[in-house]
Amino acid sequence: MKKLLEIVILSLFVCSLGYAEPVTVKKTKWHHMDIKKHFEIITDNVRAGKSAQKFEIRHGECKKQDCKWGAHRTERHLKKLHYSSKKFKDPVYYSLSLYIPDEFGYDYVASKMSMFQSKMMGVDMPLWIVSTQGSGFQLRLGHYKRCEVSKFVKGTWNDFIIKANYSRERIKGEKYFELWWNGKQIDECTHYIPFVNSKHIKESKSHGWSSNRQQINMRYGIYKFRLGDYLTHINKNKPKNMKTMTQPSGQKNIIKPFKYKWENKIPTTVMLFDEIRFGKSYSDVDIKNNIPVD
């Protein structure tokens, strides 16, 4: 009888846990342009459980096209892919926690930095991206929406949950995107129409992705861009004979900004991530309903 009672209690405990997929390092991968030599698993500062993931990137560190365009990155990509569908399908929920170091600020993000985002294979612009300019969080939902999430308090963990419906069929009253920060829903970020459309599919196909169910990948970590603009802004004595290129938007980028000698450089940037999950509902991924991700 006692044994039976123990089994029942254990079953109730398991049922109470979320049905989220925990995202351990083994369930992620690097991009070919990622800087990975400083990445490590740490145990001295975690959101929950025994370990967290530490990302670090330094001045001059970049690979391939990033070096040319003045960008650098160190991000982990989920191996699990999600897809856009022409007909209405269920959304996916993502959750993660990130730690803001005490020294964090404008100079560390070099004007603007992505912390986590979702991209469709072959499409240049993220479907959605949560970024920072050094003092708070912002969301950009493609060309549709920009909203301020919050100013953050340094030296703390911040819990995020995102609902993303990648369907292209419009259903009246459906919320295609929602965002929660530390348990509070940010109403300004809620979006009521599809944010994936035929233009995304066309762009993806033009880069060789032929399926109508284009692969969508969530990634988290550090990604900074237009670093040449930042370096020219913080340096009074600028290198001579810098070469630039003009983007389709008309903006000019400094070509290979790290090859020049700058008196003021980009500070080393560090970010910590923990408790990363995805699932089918808010309760699935809520940190309060799950055992720690280690």
N, C-alpha and C positions, 0 to 999 in steps of 0.2 A: 504493500500500500504506500509506504514511504517512497519507494522507488518510482511508483506511478505518479505521485505528487510532484517529485522532482522533475520528471519528464514534462508534465503539464506546465509547470512554472517556466521551464526552459523554453518550451514551445511558445508560450505567451510572450516571453522576452524577445525571441527571434521575430515573432510576428509584429511586435511593436517597432522594430527597427525599420528604417527606410529601405526601399528596394533600389537604392542608388548604386551606380557602378563607381567604386572608389578608383581614383586615378593615381596610382603609384608610378614611380619613375619608369618601371618596366612596361607600363602601358602608354608611354610617350616615346618620342624620338626627336632627333635634331634635324634641322634644315641644313642644307649644304653651305649656307652662308652664316650659320650661327657660330659665335665664339663660345666654346664650351670648356676651355682649359681652367676656368675659375669656378665652375659649377661644383657644388658639393652638398651632401646631405649633412645637416647639423642636428644637434640634440640639445643645445643650450638655450634656444629660444624658439618655442613651438606654440602653435595655437591650441593643439590637443595632441594627445598621444606621446610618442617618443621622439619623433623626428619631423623636420621641415626641410624645404628646398631653398638653397641660397644661390641667387644669381648675381654675378659681378661682371662689369665690363669697364675697360680703361681707355684712356685717350689713345688714339691711333690703332685700336684693334678693330679690324674689319676684314671682310673677305670678298673677292670677286667684284660683282657689280656694285655691291654696297660701297666699296672703296671709291669707285668712280663717281657715284651719285652723292656721296657724303652722308652715309648712313652706317649704323652698326647695330648688331642684334645678338641677343642670347636668349632664346625662347625654346620651350619644349612644346612639341606638337602632339595632340592626342592621336594615337594610332586608330582609334575608333572614329570613323567618318559618319557624318550625317548627310542628308540629301534634301534637295528641293523637289517638290512634287507639284504637278499641274493641278491636281485635285486636292482638296483640303485634307490634311493629315494632322495627327496629334503633334504638339510642340515638344521640344526638348528643354529640360531645365539644367542649368549649370550652376555649380556653387564653388566658391574658393575663398580663402582668407589670405590677406596680404598684410605685411608689416611695414610700416613707414619709419625708417631710421630717424634718429634725432637730428642728424646733420642734413637731412633731405631738404631740397629747395630748388629754385629756378635753375641755378648753375648745374645741378646734378642731372637735370633732365635735358639740359642744353636747349631750352625754350619749350620743347614739347616731347612727351614720351608715351608710347603705348605700354600698357601693363597687361592687358589681355584683350583678345580680339577673335573674330570669326571670319574666315575668308573662304570664298569659293574658288576652286582650282581654276586658274587661267584668268581670274578677274583681279584687276589691279587694286581697286578700292575695297577695303573690308566691308562685309555686310553690316557688322557693328563693331565698335571699338570703344573700350574704356581707357582713357588716357589722362595725363596730368601735365600741368604747366608748372608744377612745383608746390602749389599751395592747396590743391583740391582735386576732385575727380570730375571729369566730363565724359559724357556719352555722345557719340556720333553714330547715327543710324543711316548709313549710306548718304544719299542726297536729301533724305526726308526730314531728319530731326537732329537737333543738337540740344542738349540740356545739361545743366549743372547738377551734379549729384550732391556734393557737399564739400566743405573745407575739412581737411582731416587734422587730427591731433597727432603730432609726432610721438613716436615711442609706443604705439599701440597697434593691435591687430584690427583689421577691418574685414567684416564678413559680407560677401556679395552673393546674391542669387539672381540669375537672369533667366527669364523665360523667352525663348525664341521659337517662333513658328515659321518655318521656311517654306510653307505652302504658298502657291501663287494664286489660288482661288480665293476670292473675297467673300467672306461670310459676315453679314451685318451684325454688328455688336461684338464680334470676336476681337480679343486683344492679341495682336500678333507679336508684341514685344512688351515685356515688363521688367522692371529692375527693383531690387530691394537692397538696401545698405544697412547693415546691423539690425536687421529685422524690420526696418521701416521702408514702406513702399514709396518710391520717388514717382509721384503721379505725373510730373512733367515729362517723364521718359516713356510713359505708356503710349503705344502706337496701335491704331485701330484698322489699318489697312496693310496689305502685304508689302513687305519691303524688299522681297526678291521678285524680279520681274523678267520679262522676255529679253530685255537688254543685257541682263546678267548672263542669261543662257547663251545669247548670241556672242558675247565677248568670250565666254568660256570655250564655246565651240571653235571660235577663231584661233584659239591656242591649242587646238587638238583634242579637246575633251568632247567627244561626240555624243555622249548619252544625254537624254533629257533629264536625268536624275543627277545633276552635277554634284560632285563631291564637295562637302563643306567640312572644314577643319578648324577646331578651336585650338588656340595656342595661348600660352601665358609666359611672362618673363619680361625682358627689357628690349624694346625696339625704339631707336632714335633715328631721326632723319633730318635733312637740311642742316647738317652740322656745320657746313661752310658758312651759312648765314650767321649762326651763333658765334663762331670763331671770329668773324669779321666785326661783329657787334662788340665783343669783349676785348678786342685788341686795338689799341691806338696805333701802333706801328704795324701796318699790314704788309704781308709779303708782296713783292713786286711781280708783275707779269703773270698774275693768276689767270688761268683759263676757265671759261664758263661755257655752259650749254643752256639752250633755251628749251624748256618743256613745252608740250602742246598747249598748256594753260597760259603760256606767256611768261611764266616765272623763270628766272635764271638761277642755275645751280653752279657752284664752284666745282670744277672737275678735280677729283682726288685731293680734297682739302688736307688730308693727313700727311701728304708728302711735303708740305711747306712747314717752315719753322715758325712757331707761334710763341710769343712770350708768355701768354696766358693760355692754359690748356683746359680741356674738359675734365672736371674732377671724376675720380672713380665712383661709379654708381653701384649701389648694392640694394637688392630687394629680396625679401623672404616671402615664400608662398607655402601654404599648407591647406589641408582639408579640401582637396579638389575632387569634385564628383560630378556626375551627370545622371539624370533620371527622367521619369515621366511626369513628375508632379513636384510642387513646392515641398510638400511633406517628405517626399522621397529623399531630397538632397539637403534638407535642413540639418544643420550640424547637431541640433538637439535630439534628432531622431536616429543618429548613426554612431557607430563605434568609430574611433579615430582611424584616419588613413595613415598607415606606416609601411 
